Each structure stands twice: as C-alpha cells, then as structure tokens.
Amino acid sequence: VAIADPGPRLTQQLDQLEKILAIAAEPVAVTLTSDAATEVTISQLGPLGTFNRKEVRLRPGRYLIMGSRDGRRHHLSAG
C-alpha cells in the first residue's frame, strides 16, 4: 500500500524496517559438532550425514536438529 505523503516519522520507521529485514535475511554461520557416528538432520535443510565438525549457513529462524544412530534418537530445538 502506497502512502501519498508518509511524513518524516513514518519515512524513518520504514527505513529502519528495511534495514532490519535485510539483516534478518542474511544467513549466519553455525558450527555443529558431533561424534562422527550420529546421523544429523536439520529441519528445513535436510540430512547432513555424520561428521565431527560441520559449518552450515542458516537464515535466522527456528530449526529442529535431529540426531539418530542405532538405538538412539535425539532432538534439539534451536532458534
């Protein structure tokens, strides 16, 4: 919706919102550590397999990290 004459306060607020949205869309580096035997999966990203250390880039938000191996299953909510 376009406002014909937004005024200085609304213009400033819109500028701030634009900057915040740009920051929120920028992926962040996240380092995960595991035991190289657990299969790790991140919701919205998919399976990562097994590893000792892995860096992934995620957009800000909420994720569910799941680890599974024979006889065990773990969940970690992050965000």
C-alpha positions in Angstrom: 0.0 0.0 0.0 1.5 3.3 -1.0 1.0 6.4 1.2 1.0 9.7 -0.7 2.7 11.8 1.9 4.2 9.5 4.6 5.8 12.2 6.7 9.3 12.2 8.3 8.5 9.8 11.2 6.9 7.1 9.0 9.7 7.5 6.4 12.3 7.0 9.2 10.4 3.9 10.5 10.2 2.4 7.0 13.9 3.0 6.5 14.6 1.2 9.9 12.3 -1.7 8.9 14.1 -2.1 5.6 17.5 -2.3 7.3 16.2 -4.9 9.9 14.6 -7.0 7.1 17.9 -7.0 5.2 19.8 -8.2 8.3 17.2 -10.9 9.1 17.5 -12.3 5.5 21.3 -12.7 5.8 22.5 -16.3 6.6 24.5 -16.8 9.7 27.4 -19.3 10.0 26.6 -22.0 12.6 29.2 -24.6 13.6 27.9 -28.0 14.7 29.9 -30.7 16.4 29.0 -34.3 16.6 30.6 -37.7 17.3 31.1 -38.8 13.7 28.6 -41.7 14.4 25.3 -39.9 14.7 23.3 -39.1 11.6 22.3 -35.4 11.8 19.4 -33.8 10.1 18.2 -30.1 10.3 14.6 -29.2 9.6 14.2 -27.0 6.5 17.7 -28.1 5.4 17.7 -31.9 5.2 20.2 -34.6 6.2 23.8 -33.6 6.9 25.1 -37.1 7.5 27.8 -37.9 10.1 30.6 -35.6 11.0 32.9 -34.4 13.7 32.5 -30.7 12.9 30.5 -29.0 10.2 29.7 -25.4 9.4 26.3 -24.5 7.8 24.8 -21.2 6.9 21.3 -20.7 8.1 18.9 -17.8 7.8 17.7 -16.5 11.1 14.7 -18.6 12.4 13.8 -21.7 14.3 15.2 -25.1 13.4 14.9 -28.6 14.7 18.2 -30.5 14.8 17.8 -34.3 15.0 20.4 -36.9 15.6 19.9 -40.6 15.3 22.0 -43.7 15.4 21.3 -47.4 16.2 19.2 -47.5 19.3 19.1 -43.7 20.0 17.3 -40.6 18.7 17.9 -37.0 20.0 16.1 -33.7 19.2 17.4 -30.2 19.8 15.4 -27.2 19.1 17.4 -24.1 18.1 16.5 -20.6 17.1 
